[in-house]
Amino acid sequence: MPDAPHASAPTTAGRTPVASTGSPEVAHEEAYAALHADATAVLASWEPTSRTAAAARDRTLALLAAGPVAMSRTHRAGHVTASALVLDATGTRVLLCLHGKLHRWVQLGGHCEVGDRTLAGAALREATEESGIAGLRIDPVPIDVDIHPVACQGGSLHHDVRFAVLAPAGAVERVSDESSALGWFPPGALPEPLADGTVQLVAPARAALRRSPLRRAP
């Protein structure tokens, strides 16, 4: 979901897959170099929103020292992912999905892909694909970083960088193959079972969108 801050989500149409001409390490260097550089720069300059997020940011920067391979799901030691808490045009409801595998309500997001050039772009792409909503806009400053175990490669860690996203007025969601349901919820009445770490995104997301030029502050 690249790329320009505050831009509508790009599509994957027209992307040219990166062909590997050497070792897996060289392939990752070629495919994820720009995204790795962006992730490193964004996190190095980011002001964490909590002590927990600060510790996760530092661990993620240490992971990124491995190079662009840290952006790929093939990196079993851990890899960087991107997610988004989508708010409606009024900023009073959040969009969550009932994850098809986790069977929990969670924000939208997932793995970075070849062709993603920024973390914000990756988060915006994922949010667009999983919500079916066109015209989403994103604040390119993260609102949280969270590290949690996942089943990738037989057991790995997601270093998930999270962003605030704003839906256009009148947005109508469409369930994707990755979720069982989508729903809009007021922050004080989030659904259960809720994924760990999702509730902590609401306050920083609403604060980010009040500061952002994406919409007028309430």
TORPA-4810 file (N, C-alpha, C, O; in nm, 3 decimals):
<nodes>
NODE_1_0.082_-0.119_0.000_0.000_0.000_0.000_0.086_0.124_0.000_0.083_0.199_0.098_M
NODE_2_0.160_0.150_-0.102_0.237_0.271_-0.106_0.150_0.392_-0.118_0.031_0.364_-0.103_P
NODE_3_0.174_0.510_-0.140_0.312_0.538_-0.115_0.318_0.680_-0.063_0.379_0.708_0.040_D
NODE_4_0.254_0.769_-0.135_0.259_0.909_-0.093_0.173_0.930_0.031_0.061_0.879_0.038_A
NODE_5_0.225_1.004_0.131_0.144_1.034_0.250_0.013_1.100_0.212_0.007_1.186_0.124_P
NODE_6_-0.094_1.057_0.282_-0.227_1.115_0.265_-0.286_1.090_0.127_-0.379_1.160_0.086_H
NODE_7_-0.234_0.991_0.053_-0.287_0.964_-0.080_-0.386_0.849_-0.073_-0.383_0.768_0.019_A
NODE_8_-0.474_0.843_-0.173_-0.564_0.730_-0.183_-0.484_0.605_-0.214_-0.373_0.613_-0.267_S
NODE_9_-0.541_0.488_-0.180_-0.466_0.364_-0.193_-0.437_0.331_-0.338_-0.525_0.342_-0.423_A
NODE_10_-0.313_0.289_-0.368_-0.281_0.244_-0.502_-0.329_0.102_-0.521_-0.361_0.034_-0.424_P
NODE_11_-0.335_0.058_-0.643_-0.370_-0.080_-0.672_-0.245_-0.158_-0.703_-0.138_-0.099_-0.721_T
NODE_12_-0.257_-0.290_-0.711_-0.144_-0.375_-0.745_-0.132_-0.394_-0.895_-0.037_-0.456_-0.942_T
NODE_13_-0.228_-0.342_-0.971_-0.225_-0.360_-1.116_-0.101_-0.295_-1.174_-0.063_-0.184_-1.138_A
NODE_14_-0.038_-0.368_-1.266_0.077_-0.311_-1.335_0.208_-0.332_-1.263_0.313_-0.294_-1.315_G
NODE_15_0.205_-0.392_-1.143_0.331_-0.418_-1.076_0.405_-0.529_-1.147_0.344_-0.627_-1.190_R
NODE_16_0.534_-0.514_-1.159_0.617_-0.616_-1.221_0.685_-0.697_-1.113_0.764_-0.641_-1.037_T
NODE_17_0.660_-0.827_-1.104_0.725_-0.907_-1.001_0.876_-0.899_-1.014_0.930_-0.892_-1.125_P
NODE_18_0.944_-0.899_-0.901_1.089_-0.895_-0.902_1.141_-1.036_-0.917_1.114_-1.122_-0.833_V
NODE_19_1.216_-1.060_-1.021_1.269_-1.193_-1.045_1.402_-1.209_-0.975_1.486_-1.119_-0.977_A
NODE_20_1.423_-1.324_-0.914_1.549_-1.350_-0.846_1.651_-1.399_-0.946_1.624_-1.492_-1.021_S
NODE_21_1.768_-1.338_-0.947_1.875_-1.380_-1.037_1.991_-1.440_-0.960_2.095_-1.467_-1.019_T
NODE_22_1.975_-1.460_-0.830_2.083_-1.515_-0.751_2.030_-1.583_-0.628_1.927_-1.650_-0.632_G
NODE_23_2.101_-1.565_-0.516_2.064_-1.627_-0.391_1.938_-1.563_-0.333_1.901_-1.453_-0.375_S
NODE_24_1.872_-1.630_-0.237_1.757_-1.569_-0.171_1.792_-1.435_-0.106_1.710_-1.343_-0.106_P
NODE_25_1.913_-1.424_-0.051_1.954_-1.298_0.011_1.957_-1.185_-0.091_1.911_-1.074_-0.062_E
NODE_26_2.012_-1.213_-0.210_2.017_-1.111_-0.315_1.876_-1.076_-0.361_1.847_-0.959_-0.387_V
NODE_27_1.788_-1.176_-0.371_1.650_-1.150_-0.413_1.581_-1.057_-0.315_1.510_-0.966_-0.356_A
NODE_28_1.601_-1.080_-0.187_1.539_-0.993_-0.087_1.596_-0.852_-0.093_1.522_-0.754_-0.077_H
NODE_29_1.726_-0.840_-0.115_1.787_-0.708_-0.128_1.721_-0.631_-0.241_1.693_-0.512_-0.228_E
NODE_30_1.697_-0.698_-0.353_1.638_-0.633_-0.469_1.491_-0.599_-0.445_1.445_-0.490_-0.481_E
NODE_31_1.418_-0.693_-0.385_1.273_-0.677_-0.375_1.230_-0.581_-0.265_1.130_-0.511_-0.279_A
NODE_32_1.305_-0.577_-0.154_1.259_-0.504_-0.037_1.350_-0.390_0.006_1.334_-0.335_0.115_Y
NODE_33_1.446_-0.353_-0.078_1.544_-0.252_-0.037_1.478_-0.119_-0.003_1.508_-0.061_0.101_A
NODE_34_1.388_-0.070_-0.089_1.324_0.059_-0.065_1.235_0.054_0.059_1.235_0.147_0.139_A
NODE_35_1.161_-0.054_0.074_1.072_-0.069_0.190_1.152_-0.078_0.320_1.114_-0.020_0.421_L
NODE_36_1.262_-0.150_0.315_1.349_-0.161_0.432_1.405_-0.025_0.471_1.410_0.009_0.590_H
NODE_37_1.448_0.052_0.373_1.502_0.185_0.401_1.395_0.275_0.462_1.423_0.349_0.556_A
NODE_38_1.273_0.267_0.410_1.164_0.348_0.465_1.132_0.305_0.608_1.118_0.391_0.696_D
NODE_39_1.122_0.175_0.633_1.090_0.126_0.767_1.194_0.171_0.868_1.160_0.214_0.978_A
NODE_40_1.320_0.162_0.829_1.427_0.202_0.920_1.420_0.351_0.951_1.432_0.391_1.067_T
NODE_41_1.399_0.432_0.848_1.391_0.577_0.868_1.269_0.616_0.950_1.279_0.700_1.040_A
NODE_42_1.155_0.556_0.921_1.031_0.590_0.991_1.042_0.556_1.140_1.007_0.637_1.225_V
NODE_43_1.090_0.437_1.170_1.096_0.395_1.310_1.207_0.466_1.387_1.192_0.493_1.506_L
NODE_44_1.318_0.496_1.320_1.427_0.566_1.388_1.387_0.706_1.431_1.437_0.757_1.531_A
NODE_45_1.297_0.769_1.356_1.257_0.907_1.387_1.124_0.915_1.462_1.079_1.023_1.499_S
NODE_46_1.061_0.800_1.486_0.927_0.798_1.546_0.931_0.824_1.695_1.019_0.775_1.765_W
NODE_47_0.834_0.902_1.743_0.816_0.926_1.886_0.713_0.826_1.937_0.595_0.842_1.909_E
NODE_48_0.754_0.722_2.012_0.661_0.617_2.053_0.543_0.670_2.134_0.555_0.770_2.204_P
NODE_49_0.430_0.601_2.123_0.307_0.642_2.190_0.291_0.578_2.327_0.196_0.610_2.400_T
NODE_50_0.381_0.487_2.364_0.378_0.423_2.496_0.512_0.359_2.523_0.595_0.345_2.433_S
NODE_51_0.535_0.321_2.649_0.659_0.252_2.683_0.669_0.118_2.612_0.777_0.078_2.566_R
NODE_52_0.558_0.049_2.604_0.557_-0.080_2.536_0.591_-0.064_2.389_0.667_-0.143_2.333_T
NODE_53_0.534_0.039_2.327_0.562_0.065_2.185_0.709_0.104_2.166_0.769_0.070_2.065_A
NODE_54_0.765_0.176_2.263_0.906_0.216_2.254_0.996_0.093_2.256_1.091_0.084_2.178_A
NODE_55_0.967_-0.001_2.345_1.047_-0.124_2.352_1.032_-0.205_2.224_1.130_-0.261_2.174_A
NODE_56_0.910_-0.212_2.169_0.886_-0.285_2.045_0.957_-0.216_1.928_1.010_-0.283_1.840_A
NODE_57_0.957_-0.083_1.928_1.028_-0.009_1.823_1.177_-0.043_1.825_1.236_-0.067_1.721_R
NODE_58_1.236_-0.044_1.944_1.379_-0.072_1.955_1.411_-0.214_1.909_1.511_-0.237_1.841_D
NODE_59_1.326_-0.309_1.946_1.347_-0.447_1.902_1.331_-0.460_1.750_1.400_-0.540_1.686_R
NODE_60_1.240_-0.382_1.694_1.218_-0.387_1.549_1.335_-0.326_1.474_1.374_-0.377_1.369_T
NODE_61_1.390_-0.218_1.526_1.510_-0.160_1.463_1.625_-0.259_1.468_1.703_-0.268_1.374_L
NODE_62_1.637_-0.334_1.578_1.741_-0.437_1.586_1.717_-0.546_1.482_1.812_-0.595_1.420_A
NODE_63_1.590_-0.584_1.462_1.556_-0.682_1.359_1.594_-0.631_1.221_1.646_-0.706_1.138_L
NODE_64_1.568_-0.503_1.195_1.596_-0.445_1.064_1.744_-0.441_1.033_1.782_-0.425_0.917_L
NODE_65_1.829_-0.456_1.134_1.973_-0.461_1.110_2.011_-0.583_1.027_2.121_-0.587_0.971_A
NODE_66_1.923_-0.683_1.018_1.947_-0.800_0.935_1.940_-0.767_0.787_1.985_-0.846_0.704_A
NODE_67_1.885_-0.650_0.753_1.873_-0.610_0.613_1.733_-0.630_0.559_1.641_-0.662_0.634_G
NODE_68_1.715_-0.610_0.426_1.582_-0.617_0.366_1.509_-0.749_0.386_1.386_-0.753_0.376_P
NODE_69_1.581_-0.857_0.414_1.513_-0.985_0.439_1.417_-0.975_0.556_1.322_-1.053_0.563_V
NODE_70_1.439_-0.882_0.648_1.351_-0.866_0.764_1.212_-0.817_0.725_1.121_-0.818_0.808_A
NODE_71_1.194_-0.775_0.601_1.062_-0.733_0.553_0.982_-0.850_0.495_0.864_-0.834_0.465_M
NODE_72_1.046_-0.965_0.479_0.984_-1.079_0.411_0.933_-1.182_0.510_0.996_-1.208_0.613_S
NODE_73_0.820_-1.241_0.478_0.761_-1.345_0.564_0.849_-1.469_0.571_0.827_-1.555_0.656_R
NODE_74_0.949_-1.481_0.483_1.038_-1.597_0.485_1.142_-1.587_0.597_1.213_-1.684_0.624_T
NODE_75_1.153_-1.471_0.661_1.253_-1.452_0.766_1.197_-1.505_0.897_1.119_-1.438_0.964_H
NODE_76_1.237_-1.624_0.932_1.176_-1.692_1.045_1.204_-1.624_1.178_1.123_-1.633_1.270_R
NODE_77_1.317_-1.557_1.190_1.349_-1.489_1.317_1.251_-1.377_1.348_1.243_-1.330_1.461_A
NODE_78_1.175_-1.334_1.247_1.078_-1.226_1.263_1.075_-1.141_1.138_1.174_-1.134_1.065_G
NODE_79_0.962_-1.076_1.113_0.952_-0.990_0.996_0.853_-0.878_1.025_0.762_-0.892_1.106_H
NODE_80_0.874_-0.766_0.956_0.793_-0.647_0.977_0.664_-0.659_0.896_0.666_-0.694_0.778_V
NODE_81_0.553_-0.630_0.961_0.423_-0.626_0.895_0.362_-0.487_0.915_0.417_-0.404_0.988_T
NODE_82_0.249_-0.462_0.850_0.186_-0.330_0.859_0.036_-0.346_0.874_-0.025_-0.426_0.804_A
NODE_83_-0.024_-0.269_0.964_-0.169_-0.276_0.982_-0.227_-0.138_1.003_-0.154_-0.040_1.021_S
NODE_84_-0.359_-0.130_1.001_-0.427_-0.001_1.005_-0.555_-0.010_1.085_-0.634_-0.103_1.067_A
NODE_85_-0.576_0.087_1.172_-0.706_0.102_1.236_-0.784_0.204_1.154_-0.749_0.322_1.149_L
NODE_86_-0.890_0.157_1.089_-0.971_0.242_1.002_-1.082_0.306_1.084_-1.158_0.237_1.152_V
NODE_87_-1.091_0.439_1.077_-1.200_0.513_1.140_-1.294_0.565_1.033_-1.253_0.590_0.920_L
NODE_88_-1.422_0.581_1.070_-1.516_0.636_0.973_-1.495_0.787_0.959_-1.414_0.846_1.030_D
NODE_89_-1.568_0.846_0.867_-1.547_0.986_0.833_-1.570_1.081_0.950_-1.519_1.193_0.950_A
NODE_90_-1.646_1.037_1.049_-1.670_1.120_1.167_-1.568_1.097_1.277_-1.561_1.173_1.373_T
NODE_91_-1.488_0.991_1.262_-1.390_0.958_1.365_-1.450_0.896_1.489_-1.384_0.888_1.592_G
NODE_92_-1.575_0.850_1.481_-1.644_0.798_1.600_-1.666_0.647_1.598_-1.715_0.591_1.696_T
NODE_93_-1.630_0.581_1.488_-1.641_0.437_1.482_-1.515_0.379_1.417_-1.450_0.445_1.336_R
NODE_94_-1.482_0.256_1.456_-1.366_0.189_1.397_-1.413_0.064_1.323_-1.511_0.000_1.361_V
NODE_95_-1.341_0.032_1.215_-1.374_-0.085_1.133_-1.282_-0.201_1.173_-1.160_-0.190_1.166_L
NODE_96_-1.341_-0.311_1.215_-1.266_-0.430_1.253_-1.314_-0.549_1.170_-1.427_-0.551_1.121_L
NODE_97_-1.225_-0.647_1.154_-1.262_-0.769_1.083_-1.255_-0.887_1.178_-1.171_-0.892_1.267_C
NODE_98_-1.345_-0.982_1.157_-1.339_-1.109_1.229_-1.250_-1.200_1.146_-1.291_-1.254_1.044_L
NODE_99_-1.126_-1.216_1.193_-1.024_-1.285_1.116_-1.062_-1.432_1.095_-1.100_-1.502_1.188_H
NODE_100_-1.049_-1.477_0.970_-1.092_-1.611_0.937_-1.013_-1.721_1.004_-1.067_-1.828_1.030_G
NODE_101_-0.884_-1.696_1.035_-0.800_-1.797_1.099_-0.791_-1.776_1.249_-0.792_-1.872_1.326_K
NODE_102_-0.781_-1.650_1.291_-0.766_-1.622_1.434_-0.898_-1.633_1.509_-0.900_-1.660_1.629_L
NODE_103_-1.010_-1.613_1.436_-1.144_-1.613_1.497_-1.154_-1.507_1.606_-1.221_-1.526_1.708_H
NODE_104_-1.088_-1.395_1.583_-1.095_-1.280_1.673_-1.113_-1.154_1.590_-1.075_-1.148_1.473_R
NODE_105_-1.173_-1.053_1.652_-1.186_-0.923_1.586_-1.052_-0.849_1.597_-0.990_-0.844_1.703_W
NODE_106_-1.009_-0.792_1.485_-0.876_-0.733_1.479_-0.876_-0.620_1.375_-0.963_-0.615_1.289_V
NODE_107_-0.779_-0.530_1.385_-0.763_-0.427_1.283_-0.717_-0.491_1.151_-0.674_-0.606_1.150_Q
NODE_108_-0.725_-0.418_1.042_-0.688_-0.470_0.911_-0.537_-0.461_0.894_-0.473_-0.371_0.947_L
NODE_109_-0.480_-0.556_0.820_-0.337_-0.550_0.796_-0.279_-0.686_0.762_-0.351_-0.785_0.755_G
NODE_110_-0.147_-0.689_0.740_-0.083_-0.815_0.707_0.060_-0.797_0.659_0.126_-0.699_0.691_G
NODE_111_0.106_-0.895_0.582_0.244_-0.898_0.537_0.273_-0.789_0.433_0.186_-0.750_0.355_H
NODE_112_0.396_-0.743_0.434_0.444_-0.655_0.327_0.466_-0.741_0.202_0.492_-0.861_0.211_C
NODE_113_0.456_-0.677_0.087_0.469_-0.748_-0.039_0.571_-0.681_-0.128_0.602_-0.563_-0.113_E
NODE_114_0.624_-0.760_-0.222_0.709_-0.703_-0.326_0.628_-0.596_-0.399_0.515_-0.621_-0.440_V
NODE_115_0.684_-0.479_-0.416_0.611_-0.368_-0.475_0.573_-0.263_-0.374_0.555_-0.147_-0.411_G
NODE_116_0.561_-0.299_-0.245_0.542_-0.200_-0.140_0.673_-0.123_-0.122_0.780_-0.184_-0.114_D
NODE_117_0.664_0.007_-0.116_0.785_0.088_-0.103_0.790_0.165_0.029_0.895_0.216_0.067_R
NODE_118_0.676_0.175_0.098_0.673_0.239_0.229_0.585_0.156_0.321_0.496_0.084_0.276_T
NODE_119_0.610_0.167_0.452_0.526_0.099_0.549_0.383_0.152_0.545_0.287_0.075_0.551_L
NODE_120_0.369_0.284_0.535_0.234_0.342_0.527_0.163_0.291_0.403_0.043_0.264_0.407_A
NODE_121_0.236_0.279_0.293_0.177_0.227_0.171_0.131_0.083_0.187_0.026_0.045_0.136_G
NODE_122_0.212_0.003_0.256_0.174_-0.137_0.280_0.048_-0.145_0.365_-0.042_-0.225_0.336_A
NODE_123_0.041_-0.063_0.470_-0.078_-0.062_0.556_-0.201_-0.018_0.479_-0.310_-0.074_0.497_A
NODE_124_-0.186_0.082_0.393_-0.299_0.132_0.315_-0.346_0.029_0.214_-0.467_0.011_0.194_L
NODE_125_-0.252_-0.040_0.151_-0.290_-0.146_0.057_-0.368_-0.256_0.128_-0.473_-0.300_0.080_R
NODE_126_-0.316_-0.301_0.243_-0.385_-0.406_0.317_-0.525_-0.362_0.360_-0.621_-0.438_0.348_E
NODE_127_-0.536_-0.240_0.410_-0.667_-0.190_0.454_-0.766_-0.184_0.338_-0.884_-0.216_0.355_A
NODE_128_-0.718_-0.143_0.221_-0.805_-0.133_0.104_-0.849_-0.272_0.058_-0.967_-0.295_0.029_T
NODE_129_-0.752_-0.366_0.051_-0.786_-0.500_0.006_-0.883_-0.570_0.101_-0.975_-0.638_0.057_E
NODE_130_-0.863_-0.552_0.231_-0.943_-0.626_0.328_-1.078_-0.561_0.358_-1.170_-0.627_0.404_E
NODE_131_-1.089_-0.430_0.331_-1.217_-0.362_0.356_-1.302_-0.348_0.232_-1.424_-0.335_0.242_S
NODE_132_-1.239_-0.350_0.114_-1.311_-0.324_-0.010_-1.352_-0.180_-0.027_-1.433_-0.149_-0.114_G
NODE_133_-1.295_-0.090_0.055_-1.332_0.052_0.051_-1.228_0.129_-0.029_-1.109_0.125_0.002_I
NODE_134_-1.273_0.200_-0.133_-1.184_0.286_-0.211_-1.173_0.423_-0.145_-1.264_0.465_-0.073_A
NODE_135_-1.063_0.491_-0.168_-1.049_0.627_-0.120_-1.006_0.641_0.024_-1.021_0.748_0.083_G
NODE_136_-0.953_0.534_0.083_-0.898_0.545_0.219_-0.778_0.639_0.219_-0.702_0.645_0.122_L
NODE_137_-0.761_0.711_0.330_-0.646_0.799_0.346_-0.576_0.768_0.477_-0.639_0.728_0.575_R
NODE_138_-0.444_0.787_0.477_-0.364_0.741_0.590_-0.275_0.852_0.644_-0.224_0.935_0.570_I
NODE_139_-0.259_0.851_0.776_-0.159_0.935_0.839_-0.030_0.853_0.839_-0.027_0.744_0.897_D
NODE_140_0.078_0.900_0.775_0.199_0.818_0.758_0.284_0.804_0.883_0.388_0.739_0.879_P
NODE_141_0.242_0.864_0.995_0.315_0.850_1.120_0.255_0.733_1.199_0.135_0.735_1.225_V
NODE_142_0.333_0.632_1.237_0.276_0.518_1.310_0.207_0.561_1.439_0.239_0.664_1.498_P
NODE_143_0.112_0.478_1.482_0.046_0.500_1.610_0.086_0.395_1.713_0.057_0.409_1.831_I
NODE_144_0.153_0.288_1.667_0.191_0.181_1.760_0.283_0.083_1.688_0.282_0.073_1.565_D
NODE_145_0.364_0.012_1.766_0.440_-0.103_1.717_0.415_-0.216_1.816_0.425_-0.197_1.937_V
NODE_146_0.383_-0.333_1.763_0.350_-0.447_1.849_0.419_-0.572_1.796_0.419_-0.596_1.675_D
NODE_147_0.476_-0.650_1.886_0.544_-0.774_1.848_0.467_-0.892_1.908_0.440_-0.895_2.028_I
NODE_148_0.431_-0.988_1.822_0.355_-1.103_1.872_0.389_-1.228_1.791_0.425_-1.219_1.674_H
NODE_149_0.378_-1.345_1.853_0.412_-1.470_1.784_0.305_-1.508_1.683_0.186_-1.483_1.702_P
NODE_150_0.351_-1.570_1.573_0.262_-1.615_1.466_0.310_-1.751_1.417_0.416_-1.798_1.456_V
NODE_151_0.230_-1.813_1.330_0.262_-1.947_1.282_0.348_-1.947_1.155_0.384_-2.054_1.107_A
NODE_152_0.382_-1.831_1.101_0.460_-1.824_0.978_0.588_-1.908_0.988_0.655_-1.905_1.091_C
NODE_153_0.620_-1.981_0.882_0.744_-2.058_0.876_0.757_-2.155_0.993_0.868_-2.187_1.036_Q
NODE_154_0.645_-2.202_1.045_0.649_-2.294_1.156_0.666_-2.229_1.292_0.682_-2.297_1.393_G
NODE_155_0.664_-2.096_1.293_0.680_-2.021_1.417_0.770_-1.902_1.397_0.889_-1.918_1.370_G
NODE_156_0.716_-1.783_1.410_0.792_-1.661_1.385_0.732_-1.549_1.470_0.648_-1.574_1.557_S
NODE_157_0.777_-1.426_1.445_0.725_-1.309_1.514_0.685_-1.204_1.411_0.757_-1.179_1.315_L
NODE_158_0.570_-1.143_1.433_0.531_-1.025_1.355_0.571_-0.900_1.433_0.530_-0.881_1.548_H
NODE_159_0.651_-0.817_1.370_0.683_-0.684_1.424_0.588_-0.590_1.350_0.622_-0.537_1.244_H
NODE_160_0.470_-0.569_1.407_0.362_-0.501_1.336_0.364_-0.351_1.363_0.353_-0.307_1.477_D
NODE_161_0.378_-0.273_1.256_0.376_-0.128_1.264_0.237_-0.083_1.223_0.189_-0.117_1.116_V
NODE_162_0.171_-0.004_1.312_0.030_0.027_1.295_0.008_0.175_1.264_0.080_0.262_1.313_R
NODE_163_-0.095_0.202_1.182_-0.125_0.337_1.136_-0.273_0.368_1.152_-0.356_0.278_1.166_F
NODE_164_-0.305_0.497_1.150_-0.444_0.543_1.150_-0.488_0.572_1.007_-0.416_0.636_0.930_A
NODE_165_-0.607_0.524_0.972_-0.662_0.540_0.837_-0.802_0.596_0.848_-0.877_0.560_0.939_V
NODE_166_-0.837_0.684_0.756_-0.968_0.747_0.754_-1.047_0.701_0.632_-0.997_0.707_0.520_L
NODE_167_-1.170_0.656_0.654_-1.258_0.617_0.545_-1.337_0.737_0.495_-1.364_0.829_0.572_A
NODE_168_-1.373_0.738_0.367_-1.455_0.849_0.315_-1.598_0.841_0.366_-1.642_0.735_0.411_P
NODE_169_-1.669_0.951_0.360_-1.810_0.952_0.400_-1.890_0.855_0.313_-1.869_0.846_0.192_A
NODE_170_-1.979_0.783_0.377_-2.063_0.689_0.304_-1.995_0.560_0.264_-2.048_0.486_0.181_G
NODE_171_-1.878_0.532_0.320_-1.803_0.412_0.282_-1.883_0.286_0.313_-1.945_0.274_0.419_A
NODE_172_-1.881_0.192_0.219_-1.948_0.063_0.237_-1.842_-0.046_0.228_-1.774_-0.059_0.126_V
NODE_173_-1.829_-0.123_0.334_-1.727_-0.225_0.340_-1.769_-0.352_0.265_-1.888_-0.376_0.244_E
NODE_174_-1.669_-0.431_0.225_-1.696_-0.558_0.157_-1.602_-0.664_0.215_-1.481_-0.645_0.216_R
NODE_175_-1.658_-0.773_0.262_-1.578_-0.878_0.326_-1.484_-0.943_0.225_-1.525_-0.975_0.113_V
NODE_176_-1.358_-0.961_0.265_-1.259_-1.025_0.179_-1.247_-1.173_0.213_-1.314_-1.222_0.304_S
NODE_177_-1.162_-1.243_0.138_-1.142_-1.385_0.162_-1.074_-1.413_0.295_-1.081_-1.524_0.347_D
NODE_178_-1.007_-1.311_0.352_-0.931_-1.332_0.474_-1.012_-1.315_0.602_-0.964_-1.343_0.712_E
NODE_179_-1.135_-1.269_0.588_-1.215_-1.243_0.709_-1.353_-1.307_0.697_-1.403_-1.332_0.587_S
NODE_180_-1.413_-1.331_0.814_-1.548_-1.387_0.817_-1.654_-1.279_0.823_-1.769_-1.301_0.783_S
NODE_181_-1.616_-1.160_0.872_-1.711_-1.050_0.883_-1.634_-0.920_0.902_-1.519_-0.920_0.944_A
NODE_182_-1.700_-0.810_0.870_-1.650_-0.676_0.895_-1.757_-0.600_0.971_-1.876_-0.624_0.951_L
NODE_183_-1.717_-0.510_1.059_-1.816_-0.433_1.131_-1.761_-0.302_1.183_-1.642_-0.292_1.214_G
NODE_184_-1.848_-0.201_1.193_-1.812_-0.072_1.251_-1.856_-0.070_1.397_-1.968_-0.110_1.430_W
NODE_185_-1.767_-0.024_1.483_-1.796_-0.026_1.626_-1.753_0.104_1.693_-1.647_0.158_1.661_F
NODE_186_-1.835_0.155_1.785_-1.789_0.269_1.864_-1.678_0.224_1.958_-1.679_0.110_2.005_P
NODE_187_-1.580_0.312_1.988_-1.466_0.273_2.071_-1.506_0.215_2.207_-1.433_0.132_2.262_P
NODE_188_-1.620_0.257_2.262_-1.660_0.207_2.392_-1.737_0.077_2.388_-1.779_0.027_2.492_G
NODE_189_-1.756_0.021_2.268_-1.834_-0.103_2.256_-1.771_-0.194_2.152_-1.836_-0.237_2.057_A
NODE_190_-1.642_-0.223_2.171_-1.572_-0.310_2.077_-1.618_-0.454_2.095_-1.656_-0.494_2.205_L
NODE_191_-1.615_-0.533_1.988_-1.669_-0.669_1.993_-1.575_-0.766_2.063_-1.457_-0.739_2.081_P
NODE_192_-1.629_-0.879_2.100_-1.552_-0.989_2.157_-1.574_-1.115_2.073_-1.682_-1.132_2.015_E
NODE_193_-1.473_-1.204_2.065_-1.339_-1.189_2.123_-1.254_-1.092_2.042_-1.258_-1.092_1.919_P
NODE_194_-1.179_-1.009_2.110_-1.097_-0.906_2.049_-0.950_-0.947_2.055_-0.904_-0.997_2.157_L
NODE_195_-0.878_-0.926_1.947_-0.736_-0.961_1.944_-0.657_-0.875_2.042_-0.689_-0.758_2.064_A
NODE_196_-0.556_-0.934_2.102_-0.468_-0.859_2.191_-0.405_-0.743_2.114_-0.361_-0.761_2.000_D
NODE_197_-0.400_-0.627_2.174_-0.332_-0.514_2.113_-0.419_-0.425_2.027_-0.374_-0.318_1.986_G
NODE_198_-0.543_-0.467_1.999_-0.628_-0.385_1.911_-0.687_-0.267_1.987_-0.690_-0.156_1.934_T
NODE_199_-0.734_-0.288_2.108_-0.798_-0.180_2.183_-0.702_-0.064_2.207_-0.746_0.051_2.214_V
NODE_200_-0.573_-0.092_2.221_-0.476_0.013_2.250_-0.454_0.107_2.131_-0.386_0.208_2.146_Q
NODE_201_-0.510_0.074_2.015_-0.491_0.158_1.896_-0.593_0.271_1.887_-0.570_0.369_1.817_L
NODE_202_-0.703_0.259_1.957_-0.813_0.353_1.938_-0.773_0.496_1.977_-0.791_0.588_1.898_V
NODE_203_-0.719_0.513_2.097_-0.685_0.648_2.143_-0.579_0.714_2.056_-0.598_0.829_2.015_A
NODE_204_-0.466_0.647_2.025_-0.367_0.714_1.940_-0.415_0.735_1.797_-0.372_0.830_1.731_P
NODE_205_-0.504_0.648_1.747_-0.558_0.668_1.613_-0.645_0.793_1.607_-0.633_0.873_1.514_A
NODE_206_-0.732_0.809_1.704_-0.819_0.927_1.706_-0.737_1.054_1.727_-0.768_1.158_1.669_R
NODE_207_-0.633_1.046_1.810_-0.546_1.162_1.830_-0.472_1.197_1.702_-0.457_1.314_1.669_A
NODE_208_-0.424_1.095_1.629_-0.352_1.118_1.505_-0.440_1.187_1.402_-0.396_1.278_1.332_A
NODE_209_-0.565_1.143_1.392_-0.654_1.201_1.293_-0.701_1.340_1.333_-0.740_1.419_1.246_L
NODE_210_-0.699_1.372_1.460_-0.728_1.511_1.501_-0.614_1.604_1.460_-0.637_1.719_1.422_R
NODE_211_-0.491_1.553_1.467_-0.376_1.634_1.429_-0.356_1.642_1.279_-0.301_1.738_1.227_R
NODE_212_-0.402_1.540_1.210_-0.373_1.524_1.068_-0.454_1.617_0.981_-0.566_1.654_1.017_S
NODE_213_-0.399_1.656_0.865_-0.477_1.736_0.770_-0.582_1.654_0.695_-0.649_1.707_0.607_P
NODE_214_-0.596_1.527_0.729_-0.694_1.445_0.661_-0.837_1.492_0.685_-0.924_1.474_0.599_L
NODE_215_-0.861_1.552_0.800_-0.997_1.601_0.829_-0.987_1.708_0.937_-0.884_1.722_1.003_R
NODE_216_-1.094_1.782_0.955_-1.097_1.884_1.059_-1.104_1.818_1.197_-1.170_1.715_1.214_R
NODE_217_-1.039_1.877_1.292_-1.047_1.825_1.429_-1.188_1.848_1.482_-1.246_1.954_1.458_A
NODE_218_-1.244_1.748_1.555_-1.380_1.765_1.610_-1.381_1.867_1.721_-1.486_1.895_1.779_P
</nodes>
